[in-house]
Amino acid sequence: MTLKQIVKYLFGWRLATIAVAALASAKLDFGYLANIWTNFAGMDFLDLARLGYGNTLKPATYIFFPLYPWLINQLTQLTHNYLASGLIISHLSLVIALYFLYKLIKLDNKEEIAKLSLIMLMIFPTSFFFGSVYTESFFLLLVILSFYFVRKKFFFLACLMGLLASATRVAGIFVWPALIWEIWQEHKFKSSRVWLILPPLGLLSYMKFLLTKTGDALYFLKVSPDFGPNLVISKLILLHQVFYRYAKMLVFGGHTDVTFVVILLEFMVGTMFLVLTFFAFKKMRLSYAIYTLLSYLIPTLTGTFASQPRYILTVFPAFVLIALWYKGQDPLVKRFYIAANVIFAVVAIALFTRGYFIG
């Protein structure tokens, strides 16, 4: 698959997401259809790019790591429009990320699986976040490049991408153990192990900034309950407790409330990716499985699957597993899976662009 083909397919995907948003709002106003992709955290990223930490009206913005809003700020020196800069970074990152994801998957699989993996990723119900002013596209790019470079034995570049990933989201630190495994088993390149000090430096640098700015290096964790629904940081919530909580909400919650759809989506994603995490250790490289496990499990320790439908977008091994599963299914099962994804995607886009929290 060429870069040109990826751009062509993404253009169709982008038009489809905009069409759903336009139908959901019954508006064809260009300004409105551009601004809706900044709902919730998107506006916070633009505020950070424009004003910086401590200068916005929401202290909870300290939960967001600095690299993405800094890039928006820098690009705005050319575009003179923060929204345009955010959308450009997200879309350009997505194109490059998918290109290298295709090349990464082809290292272990046939071309059919590589193409199918990209399709499974882009039809996922929350893939619209890739085209929003969120970190998803940019973070996916950094994760993919980390794994691609380490597989190609460009260890410095792999660890540098890991550093940038941990300066973009706290989940970037999950790349570090995977890189340790990949590099440590390469006995011919013992001298390259020194580069493993790089990946955590993005996180540590932000923690140092927070210590200076707020007096608390972990302030990004302290403010997280102000940002996400029902997040618990005072204690660890085990996975079975999270499932029990969701079971109660699904059984006893208001089934006619629009938020029921969100709860159902979170539960389904939480269940599906638990299964995929298990199979990652059976069918994938250990480094891929490690990254999948940490990306899935750590967020659930806060007691919720909220935002999991979005976080999971950057867990690329899971979509390779979905592609492998999909390839072996009957045509009826394939049609059902595609239809279910599209239906949930339409609902998710409609809700998000109309101001409902999806992830």
Secondary structure by P-SEA (a helix, b strand, c coil): ccaaaaaaaaaaaaaaaaaaaaaaaccccaaaaaacccccaaaaaaaaacccccccccccccccccaaaaaaaaaaaacccaaaaaaaaaaaaaaaaaaaaaaaaaccccaaaaaaaaaaaaacccccccccccaaaaaaaaaaaaaaaaaacaaaaaaaaaaaaaacccccccaaaaaaaaaaaccccccccccccccaaaaaaaaaaaaaacccccccccccccccccccccccccaaaaaaaaaaaaacccccccaaaaaaaaaaaaaaaaaaaaaccccccaaaaaaaaaacccccccccccccccccccaaaaaaaaaaaaaaccaaaaaaaaaaaaaaaaaaaaaaaaccccc
